[in-house]
């Protein structure tokens, strides 16, 4: 079994590396390929295994606790022979996930459910960051990635606290969820270009907190009134943003994508401070500490206490679980 798991993980890395370079490809494709691999490697079980309902409930519990995703139900469970396919509604889409029939493994990555570590604590990975008077802090993201949004929600209060002391930026790395994701990245680029970085974060605060935006699944008819309402609330001229998106944003977007590619960055979120990639819990406190530790002289703002709770992945500010998952 250990050899099977090793092969699955190795093949999944190849799949992930390939699909991160493509646009308009759902992450579920990599899950399907992993399932094919599992079947081809020959998982064999003795006995009838757990029921369909038990598998569905166990999958939902596992997704909630291990990945912090805002899911509460499954809509269908199909017996594929050696595994179950479980359909889970998420942000307006029906996402297939898979579980071995004994209930022991959640696939795509053949993670043993009983052996999953607690991801809500102690996930900070120390990284050597060169200190500077004004740290450059870059968050590399897909604008609709649920885990990127989770990280941005943790970064927002850090930006508000240290915006005059550190250079905190979003870098857009492409559009893996569809053309609408690129459109949103161009929109965010233009909000900052035509107004200020502070205005962008005011926009993002409302954008990230709006669950209805996620449920639109990129449909322009659904999205437009929601975006227009945010623009009105933060005093943004939509006409000015549209003009920028048609003229100037593409070059900035392409420069961001090239920057990410030159650094070998393809996953959202990727956190970089003064050129060094840093892994931290997705809480304001953990993100803030990482930024504060990068100052040559720690500013007084760093003495303020930030929340040690993570928001849920995706849209909305409900409390969730910090995880290392990415798009």
RODO-2510 file (C-alpha; in nm, 4 decimals, decimal comma):
residues 327
     n   res          X          Y          Z
     1     x     0,0000     0,0000     0,0000
     2     x     0,2826     0,2396     0,0774
     3     x     0,4262     0,1831    -0,2714
     4     x     0,0866     0,2552    -0,4254
     5     x     0,0567     0,5807    -0,2323
     6     x     0,4068     0,6809    -0,3405
     7     x     0,3243     0,6231    -0,7071
     8     x    -0,0042     0,8135    -0,6795
     9     x     0,1645     1,1161    -0,5243
    10     x     0,4395     1,1111    -0,7883
    11     x     0,1928     1,0986    -1,0779
    12     x    -0,0269     1,3688    -0,9246
    13     x     0,2664     1,6086    -0,9089
    14     x     0,3135     1,5622    -1,2836
    15     x    -0,0567     1,6227    -1,3461
    16     x    -0,0608     1,9316    -1,1237
    17     x     0,2467     2,0790    -1,2903
    18     x     0,0893     2,0319    -1,6327
    19     x    -0,2547     2,1692    -1,5569
    20     x    -0,1272     2,4734    -1,3651
    21     x     0,0045     2,5958    -1,6996
    22     x    -0,3339     2,5688    -1,8714
    23     x    -0,6343     2,7996    -1,8641
    24     x    -0,9976     2,6901    -1,8481
    25     x    -0,9144     2,3518    -1,6896
    26     x    -1,0914     2,2402    -1,3734
    27     x    -0,8825     2,1006    -1,0932
    28     x    -1,1231     1,8057    -1,0876
    29     x    -0,9548     1,6771    -1,4044
    30     x    -0,6459     1,5959    -1,2024
    31     x    -0,8660     1,4168    -0,9526
    32     x    -1,0150     1,2020    -1,2272
    33     x    -0,6698     1,1092    -1,3586
    34     x    -0,5581     1,0206    -1,0086
    35     x    -0,8591     0,7915    -0,9725
    36     x    -0,7719     0,6175    -1,2969
    37     x    -0,4235     0,5649    -1,1572
    38     x    -0,5609     0,4235    -0,8340
    39     x    -0,7751     0,1745    -1,0233
    40     x    -0,4896     0,0769    -1,2521
    41     x    -0,2638     0,0117    -0,9548
    42     x    -0,5193    -0,2295    -0,8256
    43     x    -0,6726    -0,1332    -0,4924
    44     x    -0,8338    -0,4520    -0,3625
    45     x    -1,0613    -0,4673    -0,0615
    46     x    -1,2196    -0,7513     0,1280
    47     x    -1,5823    -0,7223     0,2342
    48     x    -1,8647    -0,4907     0,1351
    49     x    -1,7147    -0,1691     0,2718
    50     x    -1,9142     0,1276     0,4008
    51     x    -2,2482     0,2387     0,2567
    52     x    -2,2869     0,5162    -0,0021
    53     x    -2,4396     0,7538     0,2541
    54     x    -2,1616     0,6828     0,5022
    55     x    -1,9009     0,7511     0,2335
    56     x    -2,0706     1,0778     0,1369
    57     x    -2,0923     1,1991     0,4957
    58     x    -1,7332     1,1007     0,5635
    59     x    -1,6132     1,2857     0,2521
    60     x    -1,7964     1,6043     0,3551
    61     x    -1,6511     1,5896     0,7058
    62     x    -1,3030     1,5302     0,5664
    63     x    -1,3255     1,8205     0,3179
    64     x    -1,4479     2,0582     0,5896
    65     x    -1,1886     1,9686     0,8512
    66     x    -0,8852     1,9126     0,6285
    67     x    -0,9274     2,1770     0,3562
    68     x    -1,1488     2,4381     0,5230
    69     x    -1,3880     2,4365     0,2271
    70     x    -1,7412     2,5675     0,2709
    71     x    -1,9307     2,2484     0,1829
    72     x    -2,2177     2,0977     0,3803
    73     x    -2,3716     1,8246     0,1675
    74     x    -2,3252     1,5746    -0,1126
    75     x    -2,5833     1,5291    -0,3868
    76     x    -2,4962     1,1867    -0,5241
    77     x    -2,2767     0,8824    -0,4617
    78     x    -2,1985     0,6438    -0,7490
    79     x    -2,0501     0,2979    -0,7024
    80     x    -1,7629     0,2680    -0,9535
    81     x    -1,6630    -0,0796    -0,8424
    82     x    -1,3567    -0,0344    -0,6243
    83     x    -1,4277     0,3278    -0,5316
    84     x    -1,7176     0,5675    -0,4769
    85     x    -1,7603     0,8868    -0,6786
    86     x    -1,9175     1,1511    -0,4525
    87     x    -2,0697     1,4650    -0,6031
    88     x    -2,0215     1,7760    -0,3890
    89     x    -2,1765     2,1179    -0,4725
    90     x    -1,9175     2,3945    -0,4329
    91     x    -1,9504     2,7585    -0,5442
    92     x    -2,2161     2,6764    -0,8029
    93     x    -2,0392     2,3699    -0,9446
    94     x    -2,0858     1,9956    -0,8920
    95     x    -1,7379     1,8714    -0,8032
    96     x    -1,6629     1,4961    -0,8113
    97     x    -1,4443     1,3579    -0,5330
    98     x    -1,3579     0,9966    -0,4656
    99     x    -1,3235     0,7580    -0,1737
   100     x    -1,2161     0,3971    -0,1502
   101     x    -1,5053     0,1702    -0,0571
   102     x    -1,3608     0,0816     0,2816
   103     x    -1,3758     0,4541     0,3719
   104     x    -1,0037     0,4662     0,4388
   105     x    -0,8743     0,6827     0,1537
   106     x    -0,9953     1,0110     0,0103
   107     x    -0,8712     1,0450    -0,3456
   108     x    -0,7110     1,2479    -0,5303
   109     x    -0,3982     1,2131    -0,3196
   110     x    -0,4746     0,8907    -0,1337
   111     x    -0,4642     1,0606     0,2060
   112     x    -0,5330     0,8207     0,4888
   113     x    -0,8213     0,9871     0,6745
   114     x    -0,7189     0,8624     1,0174
   115     x    -0,3657     0,9910     0,9633
   116     x    -0,4399     1,3495     0,8524
   117     x    -0,2509     1,5968     1,0725
   118     x    -0,4190     1,8959     1,2340
   119     x    -0,3697     2,1760     0,9806
   120     x    -0,5099     2,4511     1,2003
   121     x    -0,1996     2,4810     1,4180
   122     x     0,1772     2,4588     1,3808
   123     x     0,1867     2,4788     1,0026
   124     x     0,4330     2,7681     0,9818
   125     x     0,7474     2,6763     0,7927
   126     x     1,0488     2,8902     0,8816
   127     x     1,2146     3,0392     0,5743
   128     x     1,5279     3,2518     0,5564
   129     x     1,4110     3,6016     0,4614
   130     x     1,6586     3,8836     0,4139
   131     x     1,5497     4,1732     0,6364
   132     x     1,4955     4,5197     0,4885
   133     x     1,3793     4,8650     0,5926
   134     x     1,0655     4,8273     0,3785
   135     x     0,9888     4,4613     0,3045
   136     x     0,8441     4,3751    -0,0353
   137     x     0,5528     4,1389     0,0222
   138     x     0,3957     3,9627    -0,2766
   139     x     0,0976     3,7278    -0,2756
   140     x     0,0803     3,5301    -0,6015
   141     x    -0,2807     3,4335    -0,6702
   142     x    -0,5507     3,3268    -0,9115
   143     x    -0,8258     3,5791    -0,8419
   144     x    -1,0947     3,3107    -0,7968
   145     x    -0,8865     3,0415    -0,6282
   146     x    -1,0644     2,9560    -0,2983
   147     x    -0,7335     2,9064    -0,1188
   148     x    -0,5903     3,2246    -0,2664
   149     x    -0,8974     3,4087    -0,1398
   150     x    -0,8471     3,2520     0,2026
   151     x    -0,4913     3,3848     0,2074
   152     x    -0,5935     3,7298     0,0825
   153     x    -0,8478     3,7521     0,3649
   154     x    -0,5645     3,6863     0,6101
   155     x    -0,3434     3,9423     0,4329
   156     x    -0,6068     4,2195     0,4323
   157     x    -0,5722     4,3223     0,8010
   158     x    -0,1931     4,2989     0,7651
   159     x    -0,2105     4,5402     0,4725
   160     x    -0,4330     4,7760     0,6713
   161     x    -0,1861     4,7654     0,9596
   162     x     0,1412     4,7967     0,7675
   163     x     0,0474     4,9658     0,4372
   164     x     0,2704     5,2660     0,5107
   165     x     0,5649     5,0517     0,6232
   166     x     0,5755     4,7542     0,3837
   167     x     0,5208     4,7237     0,0063
   168     x     0,2353     4,4692    -0,0037
   169     x     0,1157     4,3506    -0,3447
   170     x    -0,0990     4,0995    -0,5287
   171     x     0,0586     3,9300    -0,8317
   172     x    -0,1813     3,7599    -1,0733
   173     x    -0,0465     3,4328    -1,2099
   174     x    -0,3048     3,3442    -1,4743
   175     x    -0,6572     3,2077    -1,5041
   176     x    -0,7023     2,8384    -1,4352
   177     x    -1,0762     2,8529    -1,3599
   178     x    -1,1906     3,0239    -1,6798
   179     x    -1,1793     3,3473    -1,8773
   180     x    -1,3891     3,5174    -1,6084
   181     x    -1,0948     3,4773    -1,3699
   182     x    -0,8685     3,6714    -1,6040
   183     x    -1,1411     3,9366    -1,6378
   184     x    -1,1521     3,9759    -1,2605
   185     x    -0,7734     4,0017    -1,2392
   186     x    -0,7790     4,2753    -1,5046
   187     x    -1,0514     4,4531    -1,3076
   188     x    -0,8483     4,4436    -0,9871
   189     x    -0,5381     4,5645    -1,1708
   190     x    -0,7352     4,8632    -1,3001
   191     x    -0,8841     4,9511    -0,9627
   192     x    -0,5303     4,9907    -0,8310
   193     x    -0,4020     5,1660    -1,1443
   194     x    -0,6862     5,4168    -1,1737
   195     x    -0,7198     5,4771    -0,8004
   196     x    -0,4825     5,3453    -0,5321
   197     x    -0,3673     5,0220    -0,3752
   198     x    -0,5730     5,1151    -0,0704
   199     x    -0,8825     5,1431    -0,2919
   200     x    -0,8072     4,7966    -0,4324
   201     x    -0,8075     4,6451    -0,0845
   202     x    -1,1340     4,8233    -0,0043
   203     x    -1,2794     4,6643    -0,3181
   204     x    -1,1312     4,3244    -0,2284
   205     x    -1,2781     4,3379     0,1204
   206     x    -1,6294     4,3434    -0,0277
   207     x    -1,5467     4,1148    -0,3212
   208     x    -1,4000     3,8374    -0,1056
   209     x    -1,6817     3,8576     0,1470
   210     x    -1,9613     3,8183    -0,1090
   211     x    -2,0668     3,4532    -0,1339
   212     x    -2,3090     3,5407    -0,4166
   213     x    -2,0120     3,6290    -0,6389
   214     x    -1,8761     3,2768    -0,6001
   215     x    -2,2178     3,1317    -0,6779
   216     x    -2,2287     3,3244    -1,0079
   217     x    -1,9564     3,0923    -1,1381
   218     x    -1,8287     3,3671    -1,3667
   219     x    -2,1600     3,4383    -1,5384
   220     x    -2,1445     3,8044    -1,6445
   221     x    -2,5185     3,8631    -1,6128
   222     x    -2,5045     3,7417    -1,2529
   223     x    -2,1787     3,9191    -1,1691
   224     x    -2,2368     4,2663    -1,3108
   225     x    -2,4918     4,3949    -1,0567
   226     x    -2,2818     4,2569    -0,7708
   227     x    -1,9626     4,4226    -0,8964
   228     x    -2,1494     4,7471    -0,9716
   229     x    -2,2784     4,7512    -0,6144
   230     x    -1,9260     4,7129    -0,4767
   231     x    -1,8049     4,9932    -0,7040
   232     x    -2,0789     5,2175    -0,5705
   233     x    -2,0000     5,1312    -0,2078
   234     x    -1,6313     5,2174    -0,2454
   235     x    -1,6763     5,5108    -0,4890
   236     x    -1,5271     5,3546    -0,8023
   237     x    -1,6254     5,4738    -1,1500
   238     x    -1,7064     5,1600    -1,3462
   239     x    -1,6683     5,3382    -1,6798
   240     x    -1,3124     5,4344    -1,5927
   241     x    -1,2331     5,0744    -1,4931
   242     x    -1,3813     4,9347    -1,8159
   243     x    -1,1699     5,1721    -2,0238
   244     x    -0,8569     5,0670    -1,8379
   245     x    -0,9394     4,6981    -1,8816
   246     x    -0,9731     4,7474    -2,2555
   247     x    -0,6513     4,9441    -2,2926
   248     x    -0,3890     4,9138    -2,0189
   249     x    -0,4564     4,6147    -1,7959
   250     x    -0,3425     4,3378    -2,0308
   251     x     0,0206     4,4499    -2,0287
   252     x     0,0305     4,4643    -1,6486
   253     x    -0,1398     4,1249    -1,6247
   254     x     0,1072     3,9673    -1,8695
   255     x     0,3974     4,1145    -1,6725
   256     x     0,2599     3,9557    -1,3541
   257     x     0,2230     3,6163    -1,5238
   258     x     0,5778     3,6399    -1,6608
   259     x     0,7136     3,7357    -1,3201
   260     x     0,5498     3,4321    -1,1620
   261     x     0,6784     3,2054    -1,4381
   262     x     1,0340     3,3363    -1,4024
   263     x     1,0243     3,2442    -1,0334
   264     x     0,8774     2,9006    -1,0982
   265     x     0,5531     2,9960    -0,9235
   266     x     0,2366     2,8250    -1,0490
   267     x     0,0291     2,7704    -0,7340
   268     x    -0,2178     3,0027    -0,5614
   269     x    -0,1477     3,1248    -0,3021
   270     x     0,2305     3,1604    -0,3017
   271     x     0,3649     3,4004    -0,0378
   272     x     0,6945     3,5790    -0,1108
   273     x     0,8765     3,8234     0,1182
   274     x     1,1875     3,9994    -0,0084
   275     x     1,2194     3,7361    -0,2808
   276     x     1,1926     3,4333    -0,0508
   277     x     0,8924     3,1997    -0,0553
   278     x     0,7360     3,1680     0,2899
   279     x     0,4820     2,9161     0,4176
   280     x     0,2610     3,0278     0,7070
   281     x    -0,0791     2,9563     0,8545
   282     x    -0,3555     3,1467     0,6751
   283     x    -0,4383     3,3689     0,9686
   284     x    -0,3778     3,7445     1,0056
   285     x    -0,1552     3,6790     1,3076
   286     x     0,0713     3,4343     1,1230
   287     x     0,0912     3,6427     0,8062
   288     x     0,1533     3,9577     1,0106
   289     x     0,4334     3,7950     1,2079
   290     x     0,6053     3,6820     0,8886
   291     x     0,5970     4,0366     0,7505
   292     x     0,7046     4,1958     1,0797
   293     x     0,9989     3,9560     1,1063
   294     x     1,1250     4,0875     0,7702
   295     x     1,1878     4,4425     0,8950
   296     x     1,5393     4,5524     0,9828
   297     x     1,3804     4,7554     1,2619
   298     x     1,0426     4,6282     1,3724
   299     x     0,7787     4,9050     1,3505
   300     x     0,5539     4,9821     1,6461
   301     x     0,2497     4,8593     1,4515
   302     x     0,3793     4,5059     1,4890
   303     x     0,2954     4,5139     1,8586
   304     x    -0,0750     4,5114     1,7742
   305     x    -0,2575     4,1816     1,8068
   306     x    -0,4140     4,0330     1,4949
   307     x    -0,6638     3,7486     1,4777
   308     x    -0,5302     3,3950     1,5022
   309     x    -0,8415     3,2556     1,3284
   310     x    -0,8585     3,1654     0,9602
   311     x    -1,1483     3,2510     0,7320
   312     x    -1,3076     2,9793     0,5235
   313     x    -1,1616     2,9048     0,1821
   314     x    -1,3454     3,0747    -0,1025
   315     x    -1,5885     3,3617    -0,0674
   316     x    -1,7290     3,4709     0,2689
   317     x    -1,5816     3,5565     0,6055
   318     x    -1,7094     3,2631     0,8099
   319     x    -1,4409     3,1058     1,0254
   320     x    -1,2618     2,8141     0,8648
   321     x    -0,9539     2,5985     0,8975
   322     x    -0,6095     2,7039     0,7804
   323     x    -0,4705     2,4530     0,5327
   324     x    -0,1834     2,4135     0,2943
   325     x    -0,4089     2,3470    -0,0044
   326     x    -0,3668     2,5512    -0,3211
   327     x    -0,5037     2,5868    -0,6742
***
